[in-house]
Amino acid sequence: MIDVIHFYKVRDLDRVRAFYGELLGLSLYKDQGLCLIYDLDSHGKIGFCTHHPENVPASTCITFVYATREDVDACYRSLNERIGPLPTPSYNTRFGIYHFFAKDFEGLTVEFQTFL
């Protein structure tokens, strides 16, 4: 079995905990001091580290894929109430998705989507 961890450079791990742990409810897999790694169930892991190189591409986007449009809407309502206002979810016919974007507390772009 192969597992995947995608790592992102951040400045403040407390802000990461607040967004990914508290707001999104992801389970902390491992706290390595300089890195926090969250479990994405059977879909791999996502890590945030304070020691990675400074050159993070501006186009970096973390995308969470949900099963249904209703799941995306529920996530939108929850986040919009807690950190809003957020842009309303929309259909993207070019890519066949329904989605919305937010910024995490470190300024990374996070997309929440479902495939149509």
N, CA, C and O of each residue as an XYZ file, in Angstrom:
464
protein
N       0.842     -1.187      0.000
C       0.000      0.000      0.000
C       0.880      1.242      0.000
O       1.891      1.298      0.701
N       0.498      2.215     -0.773
C       1.206      3.488     -0.809
C       0.266      4.568     -0.299
O      -0.893      4.634     -0.708
N       0.758      5.402      0.579
C      -0.007      6.532      1.085
C       0.652      7.808      0.575
O       1.841      7.802      0.259
N      -0.087      8.880      0.493
C       0.422     10.146     -0.014
C       0.251     11.223      1.047
O      -0.790     11.309      1.698
N       1.300     12.057      1.215
C       1.200     13.249      2.058
C       1.597     14.432      1.185
O       2.675     14.437      0.592
N       0.742     15.412      1.110
C       1.076     16.665      0.433
C       1.436     17.676      1.509
O       0.659     17.900      2.437
N       2.628     18.296      1.391
C       3.108     19.241      2.393
C       3.015     20.672      1.877
O       3.242     20.945      0.698
N       2.677     21.574      2.787
C       2.570     22.993      2.473
C       3.349     23.798      3.508
O       3.330     23.484      4.698
N       4.024     24.825      3.047
C       4.787     25.734      3.898
C       3.834     26.697      4.580
O       2.992     27.314      3.928
N       3.965     26.826      5.890
C       3.166     27.783      6.664
C       4.062     28.487      7.677
O       5.191     28.062      7.923
N       3.553     29.551      8.253
C       4.296     30.295      9.269
C       3.848     29.963     10.693
O       4.655     30.008     11.621
N       2.570     29.630     10.871
C       1.996     29.520     12.207
C       1.158     28.243     12.328
O       0.063     28.164     11.771
N       1.664     27.258     13.046
C       0.963     25.986     13.188
C      -0.303     26.105     14.039
O      -1.218     25.295     13.887
N      -0.373     27.088     14.923
C      -1.603     27.290     15.697
C      -2.748     27.695     14.777
O      -3.888     27.276     14.978
N      -2.450     28.499     13.780
C      -3.478     28.895     12.809
C      -3.893     27.705     11.951
O      -5.057     27.589     11.569
N      -2.950     26.830     11.652
C      -3.259     25.599     10.915
C      -4.206     24.738     11.743
O      -5.211     24.246     11.228
N      -3.888     24.553     13.029
C      -4.767     23.775     13.927
C      -6.175     24.356     13.955
O      -7.158     23.617     13.911
N      -6.267     25.679     14.029
C      -7.575     26.334     14.113
C      -8.397     26.094     12.849
O      -9.600     25.848     12.935
N      -7.767     26.162     11.680
C      -8.523     26.017     10.434
C      -8.796     24.551     10.104
O      -9.951     24.161      9.934
N      -7.752     23.741     10.014
C      -7.910     22.362      9.549
C      -8.421     21.427     10.640
O      -9.209     20.524     10.362
N      -7.982     21.636     11.873
C      -8.444     20.792     12.967
C      -9.802     21.204     13.498
O     -10.713     20.383     13.600
N      -9.938     22.497     13.840
C     -11.176     22.952     14.464
C     -12.279     23.239     13.450
O     -13.388     22.729     13.607
N     -12.013     24.036     12.417
C     -13.063     24.388     11.457
C     -13.441     23.225     10.546
O     -14.625     22.941     10.365
N     -12.445     22.549      9.970
C     -12.747     21.460      9.044
C     -12.889     20.113      9.730
O     -13.421     19.174      9.138
N     -12.423     20.001     10.967
C     -12.586     18.761     11.724
C     -11.710     17.612     11.275
O     -12.057     16.450     11.486
N     -10.562     17.922     10.650
C      -9.653     16.851     10.250
C      -8.947     16.275     11.477
O      -8.667     16.989     12.439
N      -8.670     14.991     11.427
C      -7.995     14.317     12.546
C      -6.484     14.493     12.418
O      -5.905     14.250     11.359
N      -5.859     14.919     13.514
C      -4.409     15.066     13.532
C      -3.779     13.680     13.550
O      -4.025     12.891     14.462
N      -2.973     13.390     12.546
C      -2.296     12.102     12.437
C      -0.988     12.124     13.218
O      -0.677     11.187     13.954
N      -0.219     13.212     13.051
C       1.075     13.285     13.719
C       1.484     14.742     13.904
O       1.388     15.551     12.980
N       1.938     15.059     15.103
C       2.522     16.371     15.405
C       4.018     16.156     15.523
O       4.484     15.532     16.476
N       4.775     16.669     14.562
C       6.223     16.487     14.545
C       6.958     17.721     15.055
O       8.161     17.862     14.839
N       6.251     18.601     15.722
C       6.877     19.812     16.230
C       6.914     20.909     15.184
O       6.290     21.955     15.364
N       7.640     20.687     14.087
C       7.704     21.661     12.993
C       6.676     21.376     11.915
O       6.498     22.181     11.000
N       5.997     20.240     12.010
C       4.993     19.838     11.023
C       3.769     19.252     11.731
O       3.884     18.541     12.729
N       2.606     19.570     11.186
C       1.368     18.920     11.589
C       0.865     18.146     10.383
O       0.772     18.690      9.282
N       0.541     16.871     10.593
C       0.039     16.041      9.502
C      -1.367     15.586      9.870
O      -1.593     15.002     10.930
N      -2.315     15.870      8.962
C      -3.716     15.510      9.173
C      -4.087     14.328      8.281
O      -3.618     14.213      7.148
N      -4.931     13.462      8.812
C      -5.387     12.283      8.094
C      -6.603     12.648      7.247
O      -7.506     13.344      7.711
N      -6.617     12.179      6.021
C      -7.751     12.383      5.127
C      -8.447     11.049      4.890
O      -8.772     10.702      3.755
N      -8.671     10.310      5.960
C      -9.268      8.975      5.921
C      -8.452      8.096      4.981
O      -7.236      7.996      5.145
N      -9.073      7.470      4.025
C      -8.341      6.566      3.126
C      -7.816      7.294      1.896
O      -7.434      6.657      0.914
N      -7.795      8.627      1.940
C      -7.387      9.423      0.783
C      -6.018     10.061      0.945
O      -5.672     10.964      0.184
N      -5.244      9.623      1.900
C      -3.916     10.176      2.102
C      -3.872     11.125      3.288
O      -4.710     11.076      4.188
N      -2.871     11.984      3.257
C      -2.658     12.904      4.366
C      -2.243     14.257      3.809
O      -1.803     14.371      2.665
N      -2.394     15.278      4.643
C      -1.987     16.622      4.272
C      -1.155     17.179      5.418
O      -1.563     17.113      6.578
N       0.017     17.731      5.091
C       0.931     18.210      6.111
C       1.248     19.683      5.937
O       1.268     20.211      4.825
N       1.492     20.325      7.053
C       1.828     21.749      7.079
C       3.083     21.917      7.917
O       3.125     21.491      9.071
N       4.102     22.535      7.341
C       5.402     22.627      8.000
C       5.918     24.060      8.016
O       5.663     24.844      7.102
N       6.646     24.378      9.072
C       7.231     25.718      9.189
C       8.661     25.773      8.682
O       9.259     26.849      8.667
N       9.229     24.647      8.265
C      10.642     24.633      7.878
C      10.876     24.455      6.378
O      12.031     24.425      5.953
N       9.851     24.339      5.576
C      10.014     24.167      4.127
C      10.546     25.448      3.495
O      10.495     26.512      4.112
N      11.055     25.353      2.270
C      11.558     26.553      1.581
C      10.491     27.634      1.480
O       9.296     27.344      1.447
N      10.930     28.857      1.433
C      10.022     30.003      1.400
C       9.264     30.141      0.093
O       8.213     30.781      0.065
N       9.758     29.565     -0.986
C       9.180     29.793     -2.301
C       7.972     28.894     -2.558
O       8.088     27.878     -3.242
N       6.832     29.262     -2.018
C       5.601     28.528     -2.278
C       4.940     29.171     -3.494
O       4.729     30.383     -3.506
N       4.610     28.380     -4.520
C       3.981     28.977     -5.702
C       2.660     29.656     -5.353
O       1.890     29.149     -4.537
N       2.406     30.802     -5.974
C       1.166     31.534     -5.725
C      -0.049     30.729     -6.173
O      -1.163     30.977     -5.713
N       0.159     29.774     -7.061
C      -0.961     28.995     -7.588
C      -1.306     27.784     -6.721
O      -2.188     27.005     -7.083
N      -0.636     27.613     -5.597
C      -0.931     26.485     -4.720
C      -2.393     26.519     -4.301
O      -2.900     27.547     -3.851
N      -3.063     25.381     -4.456
C      -4.470     25.271     -4.075
C      -4.694     23.885     -3.496
O      -4.335     22.880     -4.111
N      -5.285     23.835     -2.317
C      -5.652     22.573     -1.689
C      -7.115     22.340     -2.034
O      -7.954     23.201     -1.772
N      -7.433     21.191     -2.616
C      -8.812     20.904     -3.005
C      -9.334     19.699     -2.243
O      -8.721     18.632     -2.232
N     -10.485     19.896     -1.605
C     -11.192     18.812     -0.936
C     -12.372     18.436     -1.827
O     -13.190     19.287     -2.176
N     -12.456     17.159     -2.192
C     -13.505     16.683     -3.086
C     -14.578     15.987     -2.254
O     -14.289     15.069     -1.486
N     -15.808     16.436     -2.419
C     -16.952     15.887     -1.698
C     -17.779     15.015     -2.630
O     -17.651     15.110     -3.851
N     -18.627     14.168     -2.060
C     -19.422     13.229     -2.842
C     -20.554     13.921     -3.606
O     -20.864     13.539     -4.734
N     -21.170     14.935     -2.997
C     -22.355     15.536     -3.615
C     -22.336     17.054     -3.510
O     -21.565     17.638     -2.748
N     -23.202     17.669     -4.292
C     -23.380     19.117     -4.226
C     -23.885     19.520     -2.828
O     -23.485     20.553     -2.292
N     -24.750     18.711     -2.261
C     -25.287     18.998     -0.926
C     -24.171     19.037      0.123
O     -24.211     19.846      1.050
N     -23.180     18.161     -0.031
C     -22.033     18.158      0.883
C     -21.230     19.458      0.751
O     -20.802     20.031      1.753
N     -21.029     19.914     -0.481
C     -20.325     21.181     -0.710
C     -21.121     22.328     -0.092
O     -20.551     23.205      0.558
N     -22.436     22.318     -0.295
C     -23.277     23.378      0.265
C     -23.241     23.384      1.788
O     -23.222     24.450      2.403
N     -23.232     22.202      2.401
C     -23.173     22.116      3.869
C     -21.838     22.663      4.374
O     -21.799     23.385      5.370
N     -20.748     22.322      3.692
C     -19.433     22.843      4.059
C     -19.422     24.365      3.908
O     -18.912     25.079      4.772
N     -19.985     24.850      2.809
C     -20.052     26.296      2.570
C     -20.807     27.005      3.702
O     -20.327     28.005      4.235
N     -21.968     26.495      4.062
C     -22.758     27.128      5.124
C     -21.972     27.172      6.438
O     -21.954     28.193      7.126
N     -21.331     26.064      6.774
C     -20.565     26.000      8.016
C     -19.407     27.003      8.016
O     -19.237     27.763      8.969
N     -18.615     26.998      6.940
C     -17.473     27.918      6.878
C     -17.922     29.371      6.761
O     -17.329     30.257      7.377
N     -18.953     29.615      5.982
C     -19.433     30.986      5.801
C     -19.912     31.576      7.126
O     -19.699     32.760      7.389
N     -20.556     30.762      7.960
C     -21.002     31.220      9.281
C     -19.824     31.509     10.200
O     -19.886     32.415     11.030
N     -18.744     30.734     10.051
C     -17.637     30.830     10.993
C     -16.531     31.779     10.543
O     -15.905     32.427     11.382
N     -16.273     31.875      9.227
C     -15.182     32.743      8.767
C     -15.601     33.666      7.638
O     -14.783     34.447      7.151
N     -16.870     33.596      7.203
C     -17.378     34.312      6.030
C     -17.108     35.799      6.068
O     -16.491     36.290      7.013
N     -17.550     36.512      5.077
C     -18.323     36.004      3.944
C     -17.424     35.368      2.894
O     -16.301     35.812      2.654
N     -17.948     34.321      2.280
C     -17.232     33.599      1.232
C     -17.998     33.726     -0.085
O     -19.214     33.915     -0.081
N     -17.287     33.622     -1.209
C     -17.984     33.599     -2.499
C     -18.925     32.395     -2.564
O     -18.571     31.299     -2.129
N     -20.102     32.602     -3.099
C     -21.117     31.559     -3.203
C     -20.637     30.418     -4.097
O     -19.992     30.670     -5.114
N     -20.939     29.166     -3.740
C     -20.592     28.052     -4.621
C     -21.199     28.243     -6.007
O     -22.276     28.819     -6.160
N     -20.482     27.747     -7.008
C     -20.959     27.909     -8.382
C     -20.591     26.695     -9.216
O     -19.767     25.866     -8.830
N     -21.234     26.620    -10.376
C     -20.942     25.565    -11.331
C     -19.834     26.035    -12.258
O     -19.821     27.182    -12.705
N     -18.915     25.138    -12.537
C     -17.863     25.404    -13.509
C     -18.041     24.360    -14.613
O     -17.602     23.218    -14.481
N     -18.695     24.775    -15.705
C     -19.004     23.826    -16.776
C     -17.756     23.385    -17.529
O     -17.721     22.289    -18.088
N     -16.747     24.224    -17.546
C     -15.506     23.857    -18.242
C     -14.890     22.593    -17.643
O     -14.408     21.723    -18.368
N     -14.912     22.502    -16.304
C     -14.310     21.354    -15.633
C     -15.338     20.368    -15.080
O     -14.969     19.334    -14.524
N     -16.620     20.683    -15.231
C     -17.660     19.778    -14.751
C     -17.670     19.619    -13.247
O     -17.762     18.509    -12.725
N     -17.573     20.758    -12.550
C     -17.550     20.728    -11.079
C     -18.501     21.776    -10.513
O     -18.924     22.700    -11.207
N     -18.819     21.608     -9.247
C     -19.544     22.583     -8.446
C     -18.612     22.882     -7.285
O     -18.155     21.954     -6.616
N     -18.309     24.180     -7.019
C     -17.240     24.465     -6.055
C     -17.331     25.880     -5.482
O     -18.089     26.733     -5.944
N     -16.507     26.076     -4.440
C     -16.244     27.410     -3.911
C     -14.831     27.426     -3.347
O     -14.228     26.386     -3.084
N     -14.329     28.631     -3.173
C     -12.970     28.822     -2.659
C     -13.005     29.585     -1.347
O     -13.915     30.373     -1.090
N     -11.995     29.336     -0.520
C     -11.776     30.086      0.716
C     -10.260     30.227      0.879
O      -9.486     29.576      0.178
N      -9.862     31.062      1.789
C      -8.454     31.164      2.187
C      -8.341     30.601      3.593
O      -9.165     30.902      4.456
N      -7.309     29.776      3.824
C      -7.099     29.316      5.190
C      -6.450     30.444      5.989
O      -6.189     31.515      5.441
N      -6.191     30.223      7.249
C      -5.667     31.280      8.112
C      -4.223     31.640      7.800
O      -3.694     32.610      8.344
N      -3.580     30.869      6.928
C      -2.215     31.155      6.486
C      -2.208     31.807      5.106
O      -1.145     32.162      4.597
N      -3.383     31.968      4.497
C      -3.481     32.594      3.187
C      -3.456     31.636      2.014
O      -3.487     32.076      0.865
N      -3.400     30.322      2.273
C      -3.438     29.344      1.188
C      -4.860     29.246      0.639
O      -5.826     29.321      1.398
N      -4.990     29.079     -0.677
C      -6.289     28.896     -1.301
C      -6.752     27.468     -1.077
O      -6.003     26.514     -1.288
N      -8.006     27.338     -0.643
C      -8.606     26.031     -0.408
C      -9.892     25.969     -1.223
O     -10.744     26.852     -1.131
N     -10.018     24.919     -2.017
C     -11.207     24.724     -2.845
C     -12.002     23.548     -2.289
O     -11.439     22.543     -1.856
N     -13.317     23.698     -2.312
C     -14.241     22.648     -1.880
C     -15.122     22.347     -3.075
O     -15.832     23.232     -3.552
N     -15.095     21.108     -3.574
C     -15.782     20.825     -4.832
C     -16.395     19.450     -4.865
O     -16.089     18.589     -4.039
N     -17.278     19.255     -5.846
C     -17.766     17.937     -6.220
C     -17.766     17.862     -7.727
O     -17.970     18.865     -8.410
N     -17.536     16.665     -8.246
C     -17.608     16.461     -9.685
C     -19.069     16.254    -10.081
O     -19.824     15.594     -9.367
N     -19.452     16.811    -11.200
C     -20.830     16.678    -11.675
C     -20.989     15.440    -12.542
O     -22.085     15.166    -13.031
